[in-house]
Amino acid sequence: MYLSLSDTFYVTLSDGGKLAYEIHGSDHLGNGKQPIILIGGVSNVKIDWDRLIPGLTLKRTEKNDKITLELMARDLLALLTYLGWKEVDIIGFSMGGVVAQQLLLLPFHAEDPTPLPFRVHHVLLTGTFCSPIKNPFQPPIVKFEAAAPGQGLSVEQRKEMARPMLDASLGARWVAKPENKERYDAWLDRMIIGRPLRTIMKQRAALATINYTDQLGLIDPSIKILVIHGIDDEVVPFSHGEEILRSSPHACMVTIGSGRGQVPSYAFGHIWYEYFAVDVWIGVIESFVDDEATSARL
């Protein structure tokens, strides 16, 4: 049984755009734990976090046409300022990890330095990068016979278009396992809803210009950074996780082991939280934000 997300709230930004957000486990607010902010990747929508949210909840708690990483980071800043949260932890996945880095670098912006009106304690950079992806995955072009006038692609045709990117995101070994078929089909169903191609292309164009390798060292060393990256990642190669570790003096990689806060191996793909038992990932997240020793430099 996976989560059905609901109760979406909206905040109006200074430029008139509307930002949607959800709060899960709000009954835990004020219990001494910082809220964890989940930031998704290219084409991600809220339902994509459905495997992680229930476990984390038990423990704690479209705007204009222009898309840049700075705008996305400032949108996030506007949302967190609106919520009034003074202490937070952040999980950034794929593009969301780039947004998280940009957020932490806003105080050092060359033209418009902006202090953060809240304290960030911990940041998990997952399946992400700090410079443009080298040889990025390019899904094959899927061609179909011309549809009748006024008719778009069928559901099955849209699924065929989405399948190559989904296969790469989940990883060949994960996709090949029969026990994952039901979960795969659920992912495929959601991949064709609410993910406008035009927006995805603009997000990818924005990501192609970023480079934080010389700036990550500016981030306050009191902000603890954990890198989660699998060697089977077909979308963002493992070398990009290693680059973050080289560029950020106080970032650490999740360690391999059988203890709480460790992973069985680095043999996982881009959508990392689909691998292993979900309790493994809940343990990694909780032990890190609770300041248990579970990470190391590579």
Buried (B, 14 or more C-beta within 10 A) or exposed (E): EEBEBEEEEEBEBEEEBEBEBBBBBEEBBEEEBBBBBBBBBBBBBBBBBBBBBBBBBEBBBEBEEEBBBBBBBBBBBBBBEBBEBEEBBBBBBBBBBBBBBBBBBBEEEEEEEBEBEBEBBBBBBBBBBBBEBEEEBEEEEEEEEEEEEEEEBEEEBBBBBBBBBBBBBBBEEBBEEEEBEEBBEEBBEBBBEEBEEEBBEBBBEBBEEBEBBEBBEEBEEEBBBBBBBBEBBBBBBBEBBBBBBEBBEBBBBBBEEEEBBBBEEBBBBBBBBBBBEBEBBBBBBBBBBBEEEBBEEE
